[in-house]
């Protein structure tokens, strides 16, 4: 399946973003580390989704780029 890698990275990225948000809301001492991992997952997802021409993938790539940027500010 052509989109299998894209879908896998989407699900991984969503999971790590959710976990990062939860840990931030808890005031975790691990925020810097989790946000670093989240930024990398977002970068990977953006790179994969950015290769596909459909609108959904392009929107996802842009959202992932913005998320990675915000994570790096933590």
NUVO-14822 format. One line per field, with one value per residue (C-alpha): x, y, z; residue in three letters. Coordinates in nm, 4 decimals, decimal comma, padded with zeros to 6 digits, always signed. Layout:
<atoms>
X = [X; ...]
Y = [Y; ...]
Z = [Z; ...]
residuo = [ALA; ...]
</atoms>
This chain:
<atoms>
X = [+00,0000; +00,1450; +00,0194; +00,1116; +00,4213; +00,2311; -00,0519; +00,1906; +00,3794; +00,0505; -00,0576; +00,2819; +00,2946; -00,0571; +00,0277; +00,3480; +00,1807; -00,0998; +00,1496; +00,3526; +00,0409; -00,0609; +00,2841; +00,2977; -00,0415; +00,0929; +00,3993; +00,6286; +01,0005; +01,0458; +00,8855; +01,2072; +01,2898; +00,9393; +00,9093; +01,2385; +01,1045; +00,7749; +00,9530; +01,1414; +00,8212; +00,6536; +00,9482; +00,9332; +00,5577; +00,5838; +00,8532; +00,6463; +00,3127; +00,4760; +00,5586; +00,1915; -00,0159; -00,3514; -00,4831; -00,5093; -00,1433; -00,0312; -00,2376; -00,0936; +00,2616; +00,2071; +00,0527; +00,3422; +00,5969; +00,4250; +00,4065; +00,7762; +00,8626; +00,6598; +00,8085; +01,1595; +01,0685; +01,0050]
Y = [+00,0000; +00,3285; +00,5331; +00,2798; +00,4685; +00,7974; +00,6504; +00,4862; +00,8124; +01,0020; +00,7658; +00,7741; +01,1526; +01,1900; +00,9548; +01,1334; +01,4752; +01,3586; +01,2218; +01,5442; +01,7539; +01,5359; +01,5554; +01,9324; +01,9686; +01,7664; +01,9884; +01,6943; +01,7330; +01,5401; +01,8034; +01,9036; +01,5443; +01,4486; +01,7651; +01,6842; +01,3409; +01,4969; +01,7467; +01,4648; +01,2642; +01,5750; +01,6364; +01,2770; +01,2983; +01,6342; +01,5023; +01,1979; +01,3782; +01,6604; +01,4139; +01,3473; +01,5773; +01,5403; +01,8300; +01,6353; +01,5343; +01,8893; +02,0239; +01,7558; +01,8414; +02,2091; +02,1288; +01,8975; +02,1642; +02,4128; +02,1584; +02,0721; +02,4413; +02,4889; +02,1763; +02,3079; +02,6225; +02,4176]
Z = [+00,0000; -00,1154; +00,1814; +00,4521; +00,5691; +00,5707; +00,7771; +01,0201; +01,0746; +01,1165; +01,3933; +01,5653; +01,5471; +01,6864; +01,9729; +02,0722; +02,0420; +02,2702; +02,5213; +02,5110; +02,5703; +02,8640; +03,0223; +02,9748; +03,1452; +03,4373; +03,4694; +03,4030; +03,4562; +03,1291; +02,9048; +02,7300; +02,6390; +02,5305; +02,3212; +02,1500; +02,0566; +01,9513; +01,7262; +01,5533; +01,5024; +01,3586; +01,1263; +01,0012; +00,9485; +00,7702; +00,5378; +00,4436; +00,4093; +00,2156; -00,0626; -00,1367; -00,3535; -00,1839; +00,0229; +00,3471; +00,3392; +00,2607; +00,5522; +00,7791; +00,6724; +00,7540; +01,0930; +01,1747; +01,0815; +01,3133; +01,5945; +01,5602; +01,5738; +01,8939; +02,0517; +01,9925; +02,1885; +02,5036]
residuo = [UNK; UNK; UNK; UNK; UNK; UNK; UNK; UNK; UNK; UNK; UNK; UNK; UNK; UNK; UNK; UNK; UNK; UNK; UNK; UNK; UNK; UNK; UNK; UNK; UNK; UNK; UNK; UNK; UNK; UNK; UNK; UNK; UNK; UNK; UNK; UNK; UNK; UNK; UNK; UNK; UNK; UNK; UNK; UNK; UNK; UNK; UNK; UNK; UNK; UNK; UNK; UNK; UNK; UNK; UNK; UNK; UNK; UNK; UNK; UNK; UNK; UNK; UNK; UNK; UNK; UNK; UNK; UNK; UNK; UNK; UNK; UNK; UNK; UNK]
</atoms>
